[in-house]
């Protein structure tokens, strides 16, 4: 099987299929971290031998690291792992998942709105109207995959901040002169955050972008903050279909705790669709990976996705299936 076929199958499974685990009570602050399953000793040893297409270790590995070196000044460079702490998040960002309280996964797909989800967003009337137009394949409002209208299903880039709110597996941060550049393993997309002092553009004077226009600055030796505007409102905020308007502004705080750790906070400010600011990530932990870590290739294949929707998902959505 061609690698693109295998990877597109993985992406489709990650986007559309949640394991059929019976709903169950979980402890407060537990997350249904989709891919955070511990590895056997044999699997871990085999992964450690790889020089290509590396997979990051699981959360328990990082917990065993007792000593962390001090963080370098004004430096975010490195390869960083978000998978272990639950960065995949098929139900929405860590702080606002589209599931009901005390459930490992949603068992009430087709709910008309997000009433009674575990940490509801402060939708305005306009935001709620926009929400209902989006038909996700997961979460409490999930529809059959064949009926979903997720723009990513048709090959559109995930956009920003969705790239941080869903499928944040492995990223690389590099710092050439006057920029911080984020390279994302998933869908092989990237962002430029300008650090040369330029102001953000007037969004009425520029064309919308999938990933917006970003500027950033160091607020102290270990904290980098960035603001983004001008994100195309055709993109979704997350995998659960939360909308945003073109007036949205996103604020990021990248705090380098030590050599091995970054804490990331991402705040959405969109008064048109939300009555208050809200955090999709709040001090979300990224773990540093070795410099020779080779990121895998996760690229969306639109042709195979269409075939899947028509043949597999379409058949499953028929009455009686």
C-alpha positions as CSV (number, residue, x, y, z in Angstrom):
1,X,0.0,0.0,0.0
2,X,1.4,3.4,-0.9
3,X,2.4,5.5,2.1
4,X,0.0,8.3,1.1
5,X,-2.8,5.9,1.2
6,X,-1.8,4.6,4.6
7,X,-1.4,8.1,6.0
8,X,-4.6,9.4,4.6
9,X,-6.4,6.4,6.2
10,X,-4.8,7.3,9.5
11,X,-5.9,10.9,9.2
12,X,-9.4,9.9,8.3
13,X,-9.6,7.6,11.3
14,X,-8.2,10.3,13.5
15,X,-10.7,12.9,12.2
16,X,-13.8,10.8,12.0
17,X,-13.6,7.7,14.1
18,X,-13.5,7.7,17.9
19,X,-12.9,4.4,19.5
20,X,-16.1,2.6,20.5
21,X,-15.4,2.9,24.2
22,X,-18.6,2.8,26.4
23,X,-19.2,6.1,28.1
24,X,-17.8,6.0,31.6
25,X,-17.1,8.2,34.5
26,X,-13.7,9.8,34.8
27,X,-11.9,11.7,37.5
28,X,-12.0,15.4,37.5
29,X,-9.3,16.9,35.2
30,X,-8.8,13.6,33.4
31,X,-8.8,14.0,29.6
32,X,-9.7,11.5,27.0
33,X,-6.3,11.8,25.4
34,X,-7.0,10.1,22.1
35,X,-3.5,8.7,21.5
36,X,-2.1,8.7,25.0
37,X,-1.9,5.0,25.5
38,X,1.2,3.6,27.1
39,X,3.6,1.6,25.0
40,X,4.9,-1.9,25.8
41,X,8.6,-2.2,26.5
42,X,9.1,-3.9,23.2
43,X,7.3,-1.2,21.2
44,X,9.2,1.5,23.0
45,X,12.6,-0.2,22.3
46,X,11.7,-0.6,18.6
47,X,10.7,3.1,18.3
48,X,13.9,4.1,19.9
49,X,15.9,2.5,17.1
50,X,14.3,4.5,14.4
51,X,16.2,7.1,12.4
52,X,13.3,7.9,10.1
53,X,9.6,8.5,10.7
54,X,10.0,8.7,14.5
55,X,7.1,8.6,16.9
56,X,7.3,10.5,20.1
57,X,7.4,8.7,23.5
58,X,4.3,8.6,25.8
59,X,3.6,10.8,28.8
60,X,5.1,8.4,31.3
61,X,8.5,8.7,29.6
62,X,8.6,12.4,30.3
63,X,7.4,11.9,33.9
64,X,10.6,9.9,34.5
65,X,12.8,12.8,33.5
66,X,13.8,14.1,36.9
67,X,16.3,16.8,36.1
68,X,15.7,19.6,33.6
69,X,18.4,22.1,32.6
70,X,17.7,25.8,32.7
71,X,15.9,27.4,29.7
72,X,18.1,29.3,27.3
73,X,17.3,33.0,27.0
74,X,14.9,34.2,24.3
75,X,15.0,30.8,22.5
76,X,12.1,28.5,21.5
77,X,14.1,26.6,18.9
78,X,13.7,22.8,18.9
79,X,11.4,20.0,18.1
80,X,8.5,19.8,20.4
81,X,5.9,17.0,21.3
82,X,2.3,17.8,22.0
83,X,1.0,14.3,21.6
84,X,1.8,13.0,25.0
85,X,-0.3,15.7,26.8
86,X,-3.3,15.2,24.5
87,X,-2.6,17.5,21.6
88,X,-4.6,15.4,19.1
89,X,-8.0,16.3,20.8
90,X,-10.6,15.1,18.4
91,X,-13.4,16.6,20.4
92,X,-12.2,20.2,20.5
93,X,-9.4,22.1,22.3
94,X,-8.2,20.8,25.7
95,X,-10.1,23.5,27.7
96,X,-13.4,23.3,25.8
97,X,-14.2,19.9,24.5
98,X,-17.5,19.1,22.9
99,X,-18.4,16.2,25.2
100,X,-20.7,15.9,28.2
101,X,-19.3,16.0,31.8
102,X,-18.0,12.7,33.2
103,X,-17.7,11.0,29.8
104,X,-14.7,9.6,28.1
105,X,-16.4,10.2,24.8
106,X,-19.7,11.6,23.5
107,X,-22.5,9.1,23.2
108,X,-25.2,11.5,22.1
109,X,-24.1,12.6,18.6
110,X,-26.7,14.7,16.8
111,X,-27.4,17.0,19.7
112,X,-28.7,20.3,18.2
113,X,-26.3,22.5,20.0
114,X,-23.7,22.4,22.8
115,X,-26.1,22.7,25.8
116,X,-24.6,20.9,28.9
117,X,-21.2,20.2,27.5
118,X,-18.5,20.0,30.1
119,X,-17.1,23.6,29.7
120,X,-19.4,25.5,27.4
121,X,-18.2,28.4,25.3
122,X,-19.8,31.9,25.7
123,X,-21.6,32.1,22.3
124,X,-23.3,35.2,21.2
125,X,-26.6,34.9,19.2
126,X,-24.5,35.3,16.0
127,X,-22.0,32.8,17.2
128,X,-24.7,30.2,18.0
129,X,-26.2,30.7,14.5
130,X,-22.8,30.2,12.9
131,X,-22.2,27.1,15.0
132,X,-25.3,25.4,13.8
133,X,-24.3,25.8,10.2
134,X,-21.1,23.8,10.8
135,X,-21.7,20.0,10.7
136,X,-18.8,18.2,12.4
137,X,-18.1,14.5,12.4
138,X,-17.4,14.3,16.1
139,X,-18.7,15.8,19.4
140,X,-22.2,16.2,20.7
141,X,-23.3,17.7,17.4
142,X,-21.8,15.1,15.3
143,X,-23.5,14.1,12.1
144,X,-22.8,11.0,9.9
145,X,-19.5,11.5,8.2
146,X,-21.1,11.5,4.8
147,X,-23.2,14.6,5.9
148,X,-20.4,16.6,7.5
149,X,-19.3,19.9,5.9
150,X,-15.8,20.2,7.6
151,X,-13.7,22.3,5.1
152,X,-10.7,20.1,5.9
153,X,-12.6,17.2,4.4
154,X,-12.4,18.9,1.0
155,X,-8.7,19.6,1.2
156,X,-8.7,23.0,2.8
157,X,-5.8,23.7,5.2
158,X,-6.8,23.5,8.9
159,X,-6.0,27.2,9.5
160,X,-5.2,28.9,12.7
161,X,-5.7,28.4,15.6
162,X,-7.1,25.0,14.6
163,X,-3.6,23.8,14.0
164,X,-3.0,24.2,17.7
165,X,-6.4,23.0,18.9
166,X,-6.4,19.8,16.9
167,X,-3.7,17.3,15.8
168,X,-0.9,19.2,17.5
169,X,1.4,16.2,17.5
170,X,5.0,17.3,16.7
171,X,6.1,20.8,15.8
172,X,9.4,22.4,15.1
173,X,10.2,26.0,16.1
174,X,13.0,27.9,14.4
175,X,14.2,31.5,14.8
176,X,15.8,33.1,11.8
177,X,16.3,36.9,11.9
178,X,13.1,38.8,12.6
179,X,10.8,35.7,12.7
180,X,9.7,32.7,14.7
181,X,8.6,30.0,12.3
182,X,6.4,27.1,13.3
183,X,6.6,23.9,11.2
184,X,3.8,21.5,11.8
185,X,4.1,17.7,11.2
186,X,0.3,17.4,10.6
187,X,-0.5,18.3,7.0
188,X,3.0,19.8,6.7
189,X,1.9,23.4,7.2
190,X,3.8,26.4,8.7
191,X,3.4,29.8,10.2
192,X,5.5,33.0,10.2
193,X,5.4,35.1,13.3
194,X,7.2,38.4,12.5
195,X,9.4,39.9,15.3
196,X,10.8,42.9,13.5
197,X,8.5,45.4,15.2
198,X,5.9,45.7,12.4
199,X,2.3,46.4,13.5
200,X,-0.5,44.0,12.7
201,X,-2.3,45.0,9.4
202,X,-5.7,46.5,9.2
203,X,-7.8,43.5,8.3
204,X,-9.9,45.6,5.9
205,X,-6.8,46.4,3.9
206,X,-5.5,42.8,3.4
207,X,-6.9,39.6,2.1
208,X,-7.9,36.9,4.5
209,X,-5.4,34.1,5.1
210,X,-5.9,30.6,6.4
211,X,-3.3,31.2,9.1
212,X,-3.7,34.9,9.4
213,X,-1.1,37.6,10.0
214,X,1.1,37.3,13.1
215,X,3.5,39.5,15.0
216,X,5.3,38.6,18.2
217,X,7.7,39.8,20.9
218,X,9.6,38.7,23.9
219,X,7.9,40.0,27.1
220,X,10.7,38.6,29.2
221,X,13.7,36.3,28.6
222,X,11.6,33.2,28.7
223,X,8.2,34.4,27.5
224,X,7.3,35.0,23.8
225,X,3.8,36.4,23.0
226,X,2.2,36.7,19.6
227,X,-1.0,38.1,18.2
228,X,-2.8,37.0,15.0
229,X,-5.5,38.7,13.0
230,X,-7.0,38.3,9.5
231,X,-7.9,34.6,9.7
232,X,-10.3,33.5,7.0
233,X,-13.7,32.9,8.6
234,X,-14.3,29.9,6.4
235,X,-12.0,28.0,8.6
236,X,-13.2,26.2,11.8
237,X,-11.6,26.8,15.2
238,X,-11.5,23.1,16.0
239,X,-12.6,19.6,15.0
240,X,-16.0,20.0,16.7
241,X,-17.0,22.8,14.3
242,X,-16.7,25.9,16.5
243,X,-16.8,29.0,14.3
244,X,-15.0,32.3,14.3
245,X,-15.6,35.6,12.5
246,X,-13.1,37.6,10.5
247,X,-12.8,40.0,13.4
248,X,-11.2,37.3,15.6
249,X,-7.9,38.0,17.3
250,X,-5.8,35.2,18.8
251,X,-3.2,35.8,21.5
252,X,-0.5,33.2,22.2
253,X,1.9,32.9,25.2
254,X,4.8,30.6,24.7
255,X,6.6,30.3,28.1
256,X,9.9,28.4,28.1
257,X,9.8,26.8,31.6
258,X,13.2,25.0,31.2
259,X,15.3,23.4,28.5
260,X,12.8,20.5,28.1
261,X,9.5,22.2,28.6
262,X,7.3,24.9,27.0
263,X,3.9,25.9,28.3
264,X,1.5,27.3,25.7
265,X,-1.6,29.4,26.3
266,X,-3.9,30.3,23.4
267,X,-6.7,32.9,23.9
268,X,-9.5,33.6,21.4
269,X,-11.0,37.1,21.4
270,X,-13.9,37.3,19.0
271,X,-16.7,39.6,20.3
272,X,-18.9,39.0,17.3
273,X,-19.3,35.3,18.0
274,X,-18.3,35.0,21.7
275,X,-19.3,37.3,24.6
276,X,-15.9,36.9,26.3
277,X,-12.4,35.9,25.7
278,X,-11.6,32.2,26.2
279,X,-8.6,29.9,26.4
280,X,-8.4,26.9,24.1
281,X,-5.1,25.9,25.7
282,X,-4.0,27.0,29.1
283,X,-0.3,26.3,30.0
284,X,-0.5,23.3,27.7
285,X,2.8,21.4,28.1
286,X,5.1,20.7,25.1
287,X,8.0,18.4,25.6
288,X,11.4,18.8,23.8
289,X,12.4,16.0,21.5
290,X,16.0,15.1,20.5
291,X,17.6,17.2,17.7
292,X,17.8,14.2,15.4
293,X,14.0,13.4,15.7
294,X,12.6,12.8,12.2
295,X,9.0,14.0,12.0
296,X,6.6,11.8,10.2
297,X,4.6,12.9,7.1
298,X,0.9,13.4,7.7
299,X,-0.6,14.8,4.6
300,X,-4.3,15.0,3.6
301,X,-5.2,13.1,0.4
302,X,-8.4,14.6,-0.9
303,X,-9.0,12.0,-3.6
304,X,-8.9,9.1,-1.1
305,X,-10.9,11.1,1.4
306,X,-13.7,11.5,-1.1
307,X,-13.6,7.8,-1.9
308,X,-13.8,7.0,1.8
309,X,-16.8,9.4,2.3
310,X,-18.7,7.9,-0.6
311,X,-17.9,4.2,-0.2
312,X,-17.3,3.6,3.5
313,X,-19.0,6.5,5.4
314,X,-21.9,6.7,2.9
315,X,-22.6,3.0,3.3
316,X,-22.4,3.2,7.1
317,X,-24.9,6.1,7.1
318,X,-27.7,4.2,5.3
319,X,-30.7,3.3,7.5
320,X,-30.4,0.1,9.3
321,X,-26.6,0.2,9.3
